[in-house]
Every structure is written in C-alpha cells, then in structure tokens.
Amino acid sequence: MAKMYQQKARKAYKCSKCGKEINPGEVYFKIEAPFRPTKYRCSCCRPERSELTESDYLQWLYRLQDHLNEDYDLKEESGKDELRDELENMKGELESRLENMPEQLQDSASGETLQNRIDSLESAIDELDCLDFPEEPDEDAYEKDEDGESEEYENAVSEYQDALESYASSIEEIIGNIEE
C-alpha cells in the first residue's frame, strides 16, 4: 500500500500531475509505494484515495465513488443504465477471477473477499434496478390562467426537481455502500 506524506519542500520538485514547479518552502505531497517511483504533488493536486491503493478493485471503486457525478448524469435515466453496466462488468471480472482460482484458494480469505465483493455488487445492482426514474410532468395536462401560466404545473415541476434530486441521492448512497 502506498504511503502519503504532506511536508514542506527543502528543494525544488515537479508535480507529477500538473507539472507545476514545487519551490523550497512550499507544502507538497509525497507518495511512496513499494516497487514504484516516488511521486510528488503540489498542494493543488492532492492525491485521490484511488491512487493510494494497489488493488485494482479498490482503485476502480474509489474512482467510481469519487467521480460518480462527473462520469454519470444521474438526472437522466441513461446515467443509471451506464452505471449499472459498469457494475455488471466489474462483477463479471470478479466472478472470472474467482472461477480461475484453484479450488483450495476459493475457500481461503482471498476467495471469501472476492465473493463478498461480488455479493456487494449484486446487491447494488438489485437496488439500482428497484429505483424508478421520476416522471416529468406534462405541461398540457394542467389548466392555465389568463396569463398563460399554471401554478399547479409550476408546483409539479418543483416536485419533479425534488424527485430527481432524491433519485440521484439514492444512487449515490447505493454506490457509497458497496463493500470494499
């Protein structure tokens, strides 16, 4: 596992992410991992938790959790479908790893860890499947006043926006609860 240190520079370094010069006296992050070159990051490029683990699965999970709203439009039904496909792909990869393990290792701690992760992904997929995308109100279904506006429609749109927020929050919670 990688170790991260925050310290003041005694000499000049170059940020391994943005390329900015880290001058003596500036605070920077130093990332050391076994059998890997040391990385230096400026104070603006704080390392993400996905960068501090050697596990492919944890790197994937942390990246998914940390960038969920950037990578998937959770206020569109297609965003949930894309996310579900991503979970299915990882679940399939983990099942393949488990099947390719020798039988005596499948019952070991490594095999149990893989099985727990598979079960957790399966549970998240099932929970996603139970979520229904909110239905957008139809403007034509509401009576309008003489100004051409409808207070009932405005209320329905507000309720729809609240339902979208709740829908996105539910997805975030499901992804946040996936077992490490």
Secondary structure, DSSP 8 states (H G I E B T S, - for coil): --EEEEEE-SS-EE-TTT--EE-TT-EEEEEE-TTS--EEEETTS---GGGG---HHHHHHHHHHHTHHHHS-TTSHHHHHHHHHHHHHHHHHHHHHHHHS-HHHHTSHHHHHHHHHHHHHHHHHHHHHH--------GGGS---TTS--HHHHHHHHHHHHHHHHHHHHHHHHHHTS--
